[in-house]
Amino acid sequence: MTEKIIVKERTGKYEELLNNCIEPETFIIDWEKNSNYELSFTAFDDHSLAFSLLTNENHIIADGQEFVIKTSEPTLSGSTHTIDVKATHIGYECTYVRTNESMDGSFGFTPKGLFDYVTKNGQKTGGFTYEIHGDFQPVQFDNMGKCSLKDVLSKITDSWKGSVYTFDNRHIDIWSESEFKKDNGRVIHYYHDTSDVKLSADTTELQNIAMVYPSQKEATKTDTSDNSSDDSTTKSDDTKKNDSDTTESKPEYIFPPFEVRDEDSIARFGEKAGEDINDDKSQNADDAKKSALSQMKSEPAITLTSTYYGDDDFFKGESVLLKVQPLNLDTNVTVVGIKKALLNFEQVKQITFNNTVQTYFDLENSTKNTITNLIDSKISNITNNSNGNNQSNKLWEVGEVK
């Protein structure tokens, strides 16, 4: 059954079926975790009201979700009139729900507290609702200023590692890392379900060593003026002024700066020293170390994408067992991106899986096993070579001659 695509005038005054003027193969819905949720397509002028409604800030309803047109680019070529449309999910309209108040000082917030701060405890929501899934401990924020609900989403994903936000129209869900993953027992087999698996590992920004600097104590002043006097000597005012030497002591840290090292990363990739980390929130070295280790990019950035030929849909956060026999790779991955052609069933879905380092380690271990097997096979061939004169089959080990 063909999905119905609706175009709606911004205020709801007009609403029309859009399918007849859409070029089906161009209609793409693209979602990426904490980053992007949009649709795009090309429509041709069929002189309909639906086509004329394809203007900025009007709405598109597709796949059960509402999107807002943000760019519309008409093209005229001879007698052909088309328009390229890009619309973002209506959830991103939360950027227009703002607070103009500010709070000076340091305050502990949970995600719920951040939402309440912007929406004035639910009095100013812009029609948005939200739900928190999982356990979120309070995090310190300094000098909260004017911000929007979209800013709140960024603060959440920046401050709670692994957290995710998703939209269901004007409803916002906030997920902890563990709550976002859902295992339905699905398995994807290379060749059977997909013939295209691409994994990239990028160590360009790798860092596993850094100096950590905590906040400083307030500078103190020391008065070293000489106030001593005796009956026989009276100092003039000018002399007293010159003797008075008021100096400022150097700022001191609340605890000594230290070097933090991710030893597991160093063992795998070598020492990769990077920029200093300034920590104004932690009150002791242990907390500062945990914070620094979470901030450093001590593992490769992993991207794993695959096309999928099945008819069934994936859902956000779904945990999948990916089996790639040519690489001897069996690894659990999580869906963090879905790109699909909603109106063209001949086009396959493109699925992006989580960029956790475990996927990289699984592939690395698989590669090591392959190398070991190849070496063992090579040694076996040499051992079984009866004449021992075939130099091309010899495996040379480099070492010190004693």
Secondary structure, DSSP 8 states (H G I E B T S, - for coil): -----EEE-TTSS-EEE-GGGB-GGG-EEEEETTTEEEEEEEEE--S-HHHHT-STT-EEEETTEEEEEEEEEEEEETTEEEEEEEEEEGGGGGGG-EE---EEEEEEE-HHHHHHHHHTTTT--TT-EEEEES----EEEEEE-SEEHHHHHHHHHHHSTT-EEEEETTEEEEE-HHHH-EEEEEEEEBTTTBS-EEEEEE-TT---EEEEEE-B----EEE------BTTB---HHHHHHH--EEE----BSS--EEEE-HHHHHHH---B---EEESS-SSHHHHHHHHHHHS--S-EEEEEEEE--SS---TTEEEEEEEGGGTEEEEEEEEEEEEETT-TTS-EEEEE---HHHHHHHHHHHHHHHHHHHHHHHHHHHT-SS---GGG---------
